[in-house]
Amino acid sequence: MVGVSTLLYLLCLGSVQAGKLLVIPADGSHWTGMKPLVEELGRRGNQVVVVIPEASLSMGPSEHTTTLTYPVPYTKAQMKERVASNLEALFSVDTSTDTAKFVGFFFTLQMLQNLTVKNAESLLYHEDLMVKLKDLEFDALLTDPFEPMGVIMGEYLSIPSIYMQVNLPCGVDSIASQCPSPPSYVPQRYTFYTEVMSFWERSVNLVRTILQPAACRRLYTRADEIASRFLQREASVVEIMSRAAIWLMRLDFAFEFSRPLMPNMITIGGMSAVKPKPLAQVSFKQFNDAANEFI
């Protein structure tokens, strides 16, 4: 409830009673989907601080916000080369059989294990920036858990965390929130099944569902090590995510199948879409004439 009231507070109140929001985004399409919300919160008078690396593919200053940067040990060109190499390897994985899909699934986990923490230590161990962020006393954190440094930051600052979630291979949203995921009609990611499955497909989906916690542990192995070292206690990313205030689920029902959601999960599909133009005003006579022509 604290997270819901915080989000409503940030969205509804004017500049006289503005809130303070810390934003730690992930690069690429993750930022493209988050940016409209971040700029709108800033436009409404909230103090929005966006923390990004000095080198990135798509992130930069945005309207109505304050942008803070931190150094990273790579250039934009090097990052482009690395992403292109990873994508080439990912698209070359065979997905013609269920066994091949299973192997490809674990290959994806291995690739993301290091990719998702590439900026974590650069941010968390930047002492001057960390002191500045702590002194600002934010009301909430908005982050994309694709790069778990934001998750760790929220735990460090002890503020409500709002996660804008795009599909991750291990289904961490369901595991962390203890959300039901019935294998009989909720297909696991990268199985390419629908909600209507044969007996064989349901059996494969059940095995994949049972293996999801192990997959998450593998995906966040490096992140867990960084979190434990930084927080100076035994910690795991999934355990920290279980205390999420709100999950903003970027699910689009044109592409997703029906699935259970927890009370603190809000679907916001279409955030990346271009803002539609207003519908044209059409009289009943025009509508009737057009209908008759169609018939």
Disulfide bonds with the S-S distance in Angstrom:
Cys170-Cys216 2.14
